[in-house]
Amino acid sequence: MDGSVSASAPIAAAPAPGRAETSYGAPDDPVWRWATLSPALLMMLLLSVLPLANLFLTSFYTVTWADGRAVWMQAGLANYAALARDDLLQAGVVNTLIFAVFAVGGQMLLGFVLALLCIRVTSGRVLYRTIFILPILIPGIVVGAMWKLLLNFDFGLVNQLVGLAGFDPVNWLGANETALASVILVDIWHWTPFCFLLFLAGLESLPQDIYEATKIDGATIWQELVYVTLPMMLPTIVVTFAFRLILAFKVFDEVYLLTSGGPGTATEVLSFTLYQRFFREDKTGYGAAMSMSIIFLVCVLLIFALSARRRAGTAP
């Protein structure tokens, strides 16, 4: 027993040159990588690339129906040129921008304030969190039915409270002046919990030693918020803003259930305009061109959001 290795002891074979082992024990070569990624690539091709390609090709045709059969005629760029002359689409773009600015702004502000208040609560925190996230758990169809009853002109609870305060009832969903604002308020109520959850998770992940140092230095609550909390929360704020902005440009259910785009074009938004042109009016080629334009707009927003997220993550 001199400590020497026995001649009969097995010796681990060294890996062959050029055959590096991955963490899964599989050879790190192109064939293995393609074999591993092929199911995901195939799924992406079937679910994303092919439908988008079909939509893109359809946008260059005019589709009509004769004797129960679809007749395809080449339209070139005529469908895209017609977008600039569509008054309904122009109203949808303007209303969508207004909706996105005020709805997302209200959700971000309320969500951040609620997260700040909840993070400072020491008792009953679970109860408060449950109450704050309840609206996002309700299905959209239920939200639409509930708020349509609440905002009803004749017997809605909101107008009953307005009457008790001594004011005349308001046609919340039927007047041009209040319809879009009512839809925005419903969307804020429905989606503020989403911002609240992201902001609360971000606040809970912040290092506490920095706050202890600010208290030792005598910083006020306002100085702590402006110079410590907001800079460290900037990446979370940008991500939350990006998510909500993209979803705001795709809003459909609140508009469809509450106002159906009316009165007139007061609550017309992009998604509802597309629904009308594509499904109600059966303008297949024109609807495909509108769909591609909306997809392009959302992709541009996503690129800006990712760029802002990267700059926020690298900011000092």
C-alpha positions as semicolon CSV with decimal commas, in nm:
position;residue;x (nm);y (nm);z (nm)
1;M;0,000;0,000;0,000
2;D;0,255;0,259;-0,116
3;G;-0,012;0,494;-0,258
4;S;0,081;0,419;-0,619
5;V;-0,194;0,370;-0,873
6;S;-0,254;0,008;-0,962
7;A;-0,172;-0,091;-1,316
8;S;-0,513;-0,253;-1,346
9;A;-0,702;0,066;-1,244
10;P;-0,909;0,208;-1,527
11;I;-0,786;0,533;-1,678
12;A;-1,044;0,787;-1,799
13;A;-1,016;0,839;-2,170
14;A;-0,941;1,193;-2,274
15;P;-1,189;1,348;-2,514
16;A;-1,084;1,336;-2,874
17;P;-0,956;1,663;-3,012
18;G;-1,224;1,877;-3,172
19;R;-1,504;1,692;-2,986
20;A;-1,575;1,919;-2,691
21;E;-1,845;1,796;-2,457
22;T;-2,140;2,019;-2,372
23;S;-2,304;2,038;-2,032
24;Y;-2,548;1,770;-2,146
25;G;-2,274;1,530;-2,247
26;A;-2,351;1,560;-2,617
27;P;-2,087;1,650;-2,875
28;D;-2,082;2,019;-2,954
29;D;-2,100;1,997;-3,332
30;P;-2,332;2,154;-3,589
31;V;-2,516;1,830;-3,662
32;W;-2,614;1,787;-3,298
33;R;-2,719;2,152;-3,263
34;W;-2,942;2,136;-3,573
35;A;-3,093;1,808;-3,455
36;T;-3,175;1,967;-3,119
37;L;-3,317;2,288;-3,261
38;S;-3,511;2,139;-3,550
39;P;-3,837;2,075;-3,354
40;A;-3,843;2,436;-3,231
41;L;-3,762;2,568;-3,578
42;L;-4,034;2,353;-3,731
43;M;-4,287;2,476;-3,475
44;M;-4,187;2,837;-3,544
45;L;-4,223;2,777;-3,918
46;L;-4,570;2,628;-3,884
47;L;-4,706;2,876;-3,628
48;S;-4,542;3,203;-3,736
49;V;-4,361;3,211;-4,067
50;L;-4,616;3,034;-4,288
51;P;-4,923;3,228;-4,159
52;L;-4,736;3,558;-4,194
53;A;-4,620;3,467;-4,544
54;N;-4,976;3,376;-4,642
55;L;-5,106;3,703;-4,497
56;F;-4,836;3,901;-4,678
57;L;-4,913;3,740;-5,016
58;T;-5,288;3,788;-4,968
59;S;-5,236;4,161;-4,915
60;F;-5,140;4,196;-5,285
61;Y;-5,471;4,050;-5,409
62;T;-5,835;4,147;-5,423
63;V;-6,057;3,858;-5,326
64;T;-6,417;3,845;-5,446
65;W;-6,675;3,569;-5,447
66;A;-6,858;3,434;-5,752
67;D;-7,080;3,124;-5,754
68;G;-6,956;3,033;-5,409
69;R;-6,590;3,035;-5,514
70;A;-6,315;3,283;-5,431
71;V;-6,180;3,483;-5,724
72;W;-5,827;3,617;-5,675
73;M;-5,716;3,921;-5,874
74;Q;-5,377;4,086;-5,844
75;A;-5,395;4,431;-5,688
76;G;-5,027;4,518;-5,650
77;L;-4,985;4,792;-5,391
78;A;-5,343;4,917;-5,428
79;N;-5,449;4,775;-5,092
80;Y;-5,163;4,949;-4,913
81;A;-5,232;5,276;-5,098
82;A;-5,597;5,258;-4,994
83;L;-5,495;5,261;-4,627
84;A;-5,405;5,630;-4,650
85;R;-5,755;5,713;-4,779
86;D;-5,946;5,514;-4,518
87;D;-6,120;5,762;-4,285
88;L;-6,220;5,486;-4,047
89;L;-5,858;5,374;-4,019
90;Q;-5,741;5,729;-3,955
91;A;-5,991;5,761;-3,671
92;G;-5,870;5,427;-3,539
93;V;-5,507;5,541;-3,540
94;V;-5,587;5,864;-3,355
95;N;-5,805;5,692;-3,094
96;T;-5,551;5,415;-3,045
97;L;-5,276;5,669;-2,977
98;I;-5,497;5,854;-2,728
99;F;-5,598;5,527;-2,567
100;A;-5,238;5,405;-2,541
101;V;-5,107;5,729;-2,387
102;F;-5,373;5,773;-2,120
103;A;-5,446;5,407;-2,044
104;V;-5,082;5,301;-2,014
105;G;-4,990;5,619;-1,827
106;G;-5,269;5,568;-1,575
107;Q;-5,185;5,201;-1,526
108;M;-4,815;5,273;-1,476
109;L;-4,880;5,553;-1,225
110;L;-5,143;5,367;-1,023
111;G;-4,951;5,039;-1,034
112;F;-4,633;5,204;-0,909
113;V;-4,813;5,391;-0,629
114;L;-4,992;5,075;-0,515
115;A;-4,665;4,881;-0,522
116;L;-4,493;5,148;-0,312
117;L;-4,776;5,142;-0,059
118;C;-4,791;4,763;-0,046
119;I;-4,415;4,722;-0,001
120;R;-4,434;4,933;0,315
121;V;-4,723;4,737;0,468
122;T;-4,614;4,505;0,748
123;S;-4,944;4,337;0,836
124;G;-5,216;4,212;0,601
125;R;-4,987;4,226;0,298
126;V;-5,132;3,908;0,145
127;L;-5,487;4,047;0,175
128;Y;-5,395;4,374;0,008
129;R;-5,212;4,199;-0,276
130;T;-5,510;3,972;-0,334
131;I;-5,748;4,268;-0,353
132;F;-5,521;4,461;-0,590
133;I;-5,481;4,175;-0,840
134;L;-5,848;4,069;-0,849
135;P;-5,941;4,272;-1,163
136;I;-5,680;4,101;-1,381
137;L;-5,819;3,760;-1,284
138;I;-6,165;3,841;-1,425
139;P;-6,222;3,732;-1,788
140;G;-6,259;4,012;-2,042
141;I;-6,617;3,917;-2,132
142;V;-6,716;3,946;-1,766
143;V;-6,539;4,282;-1,735
144;G;-6,731;4,413;-2,036
145;A;-7,068;4,292;-1,904
146;M;-7,000;4,424;-1,555
147;W;-6,894;4,772;-1,663
148;K;-7,168;4,802;-1,924
149;L;-7,417;4,753;-1,641
150;L;-7,233;4,994;-1,412
151;L;-7,217;5,268;-1,679
152;N;-7,570;5,219;-1,812
153;F;-7,747;5,552;-1,862
154;D;-8,086;5,446;-1,721
155;F;-8,013;5,217;-1,427
156;G;-7,632;5,201;-1,391
157;L;-7,486;5,226;-1,043
158;V;-7,250;5,506;-1,148
159;N;-7,535;5,730;-1,263
160;Q;-7,729;5,649;-0,946
161;L;-7,436;5,778;-0,743
162;V;-7,414;6,082;-0,970
163;G;-7,784;6,148;-0,906
164;L;-7,735;6,119;-0,530
165;A;-7,462;6,382;-0,558
166;G;-7,713;6,619;-0,718
167;F;-7,594;6,601;-1,081
168;D;-7,770;6,494;-1,399
169;P;-7,701;6,142;-1,530
170;V;-7,421;6,109;-1,787
171;N;-7,438;5,899;-2,101
172;W;-7,095;5,748;-2,037
173;L;-7,086;5,505;-2,331
174;G;-7,320;5,683;-2,571
175;A;-7,175;6,035;-2,591
176;N;-6,876;6,138;-2,801
177;E;-6,728;6,335;-2,513
178;T;-6,721;6,051;-2,259
179;A;-6,718;5,721;-2,454
180;L;-6,342;5,693;-2,512
181;A;-6,265;5,819;-2,161
182;S;-6,497;5,552;-2,017
183;V;-6,322;5,276;-2,214
184;I;-5,984;5,408;-2,096
185;L;-6,099;5,403;-1,732
186;V;-6,224;5,044;-1,767
187;D;-5,891;4,939;-1,919
188;I;-5,701;5,112;-1,638
189;W;-5,912;4,928;-1,381
190;H;-5,859;4,596;-1,559
191;W;-5,484;4,612;-1,627
192;T;-5,339;4,815;-1,340
193;P;-5,283;4,489;-1,144
194;F;-5,044;4,375;-1,419
195;C;-4,824;4,681;-1,364
196;F;-4,866;4,646;-0,988
197;L;-4,731;4,289;-0,988
198;L;-4,426;4,375;-1,199
199;F;-4,345;4,684;-0,994
200;L;-4,392;4,497;-0,667
201;A;-4,155;4,222;-0,781
202;G;-3,901;4,484;-0,886
203;L;-3,923;4,671;-0,555
204;E;-3,883;4,352;-0,354
205;S;-3,567;4,265;-0,546
206;L;-3,389;4,595;-0,471
207;P;-3,091;4,572;-0,234
208;Q;-3,189;4,692;0,112
209;D;-2,840;4,800;0,219
210;I;-2,865;5,104;-0,008
211;Y;-3,181;5,217;0,170
212;E;-3,013;5,170;0,506
213;A;-2,728;5,392;0,387
214;T;-2,971;5,662;0,270
215;K;-3,143;5,661;0,608
216;I;-2,809;5,702;0,781
217;D;-2,735;5,998;0,552
218;G;-3,067;6,155;0,653
219;A;-3,245;6,136;0,316
220;T;-3,618;6,210;0,310
221;I;-3,877;5,973;0,161
222;W;-3,902;6,190;-0,149
223;Q;-3,523;6,198;-0,198
224;E;-3,511;5,821;-0,149
225;L;-3,777;5,777;-0,417
226;V;-3,623;6,014;-0,671
227;Y;-3,254;5,936;-0,631
228;V;-3,258;5,569;-0,526
229;T;-3,580;5,385;-0,609
230;L;-3,658;5,529;-0,952
231;P;-3,305;5,486;-1,097
232;M;-3,284;5,126;-0,978
233;M;-3,638;5,052;-1,098
234;L;-3,579;5,201;-1,444
235;P;-3,528;4,863;-1,624
236;T;-3,849;4,725;-1,470
237;I;-4,038;5,043;-1,560
238;V;-3,922;5,024;-1,922
239;V;-4,018;4,656;-1,955
240;T;-4,360;4,715;-1,800
241;F;-4,419;5,015;-2,025
242;A;-4,321;4,814;-2,333
243;F;-4,557;4,528;-2,247
244;R;-4,853;4,752;-2,179
245;L;-4,791;4,979;-2,479
246;I;-4,787;4,687;-2,721
247;L;-5,100;4,537;-2,563
248;A;-5,272;4,877;-2,572
249;F;-5,223;4,893;-2,947
250;K;-5,402;4,557;-2,971
251;V;-5,701;4,648;-2,753
252;F;-6,024;4,500;-2,882
253;D;-6,241;4,333;-2,620
254;E;-6,326;4,644;-2,413
255;V;-6,420;4,840;-2,725
256;Y;-6,621;4,556;-2,876
257;L;-6,812;4,479;-2,558
258;L;-6,874;4,834;-2,434
259;T;-6,927;5,057;-2,740
260;S;-6,865;4,858;-3,064
261;G;-6,656;5,151;-3,185
262;G;-6,932;5,407;-3,135
263;P;-7,089;5,645;-3,104
264;G;-6,980;5,720;-3,461
265;T;-6,603;5,673;-3,455
266;A;-6,551;5,801;-3,099
267;T;-6,402;5,471;-2,977
268;E;-6,279;5,329;-3,306
269;V;-5,937;5,163;-3,256
270;L;-5,704;4,978;-3,491
271;S;-5,806;4,627;-3,392
272;F;-6,175;4,705;-3,422
273;T;-6,123;4,871;-3,761
274;L;-5,945;4,559;-3,883
275;Y;-6,231;4,345;-3,750
276;Q;-6,484;4,554;-3,940
277;R;-6,295;4,558;-4,271
278;F;-6,185;4,194;-4,266
279;F;-6,476;4,008;-4,108
280;R;-6,785;4,228;-4,141
281;E;-6,714;4,374;-4,487
282;D;-6,526;4,064;-4,611
283;K;-6,242;4,269;-4,763
284;T;-5,986;3,992;-4,746
285;G;-5,699;4,151;-4,939
286;Y;-5,746;4,494;-4,785
287;G;-5,777;4,343;-4,438
288;A;-5,453;4,149;-4,496
289;A;-5,276;4,472;-4,594
290;M;-5,409;4,642;-4,282
291;S;-5,296;4,344;-4,072
292;M;-4,941;4,362;-4,213
293;S;-4,929;4,734;-4,141
294;I;-5,036;4,679;-3,779
295;I;-4,782;4,398;-3,738
296;F;-4,511;4,629;-3,874
297;L;-4,616;4,900;-3,628
298;V;-4,605;4,660;-3,333
299;C;-4,260;4,534;-3,443
300;V;-4,131;4,893;-3,455
301;L;-4,265;4,951;-3,103
302;L;-4,099;4,629;-2,987
303;I;-3,763;4,734;-3,135
304;F;-3,782;5,072;-2,961
305;A;-3,881;4,901;-2,634
306;L;-3,589;4,656;-2,650
307;S;-3,350;4,936;-2,735
308;A;-3,477;5,142;-2,441
309;R;-3,452;4,838;-2,214
310;R;-3,090;4,785;-2,318
311;R;-3,000;5,149;-2,255
312;A;-3,178;5,143;-1,919
313;G;-2,990;4,829;-1,820
314;T;-2,653;4,981;-1,906
315;A;-2,722;5,326;-1,759
316;P;-2,508;5,416;-1,459
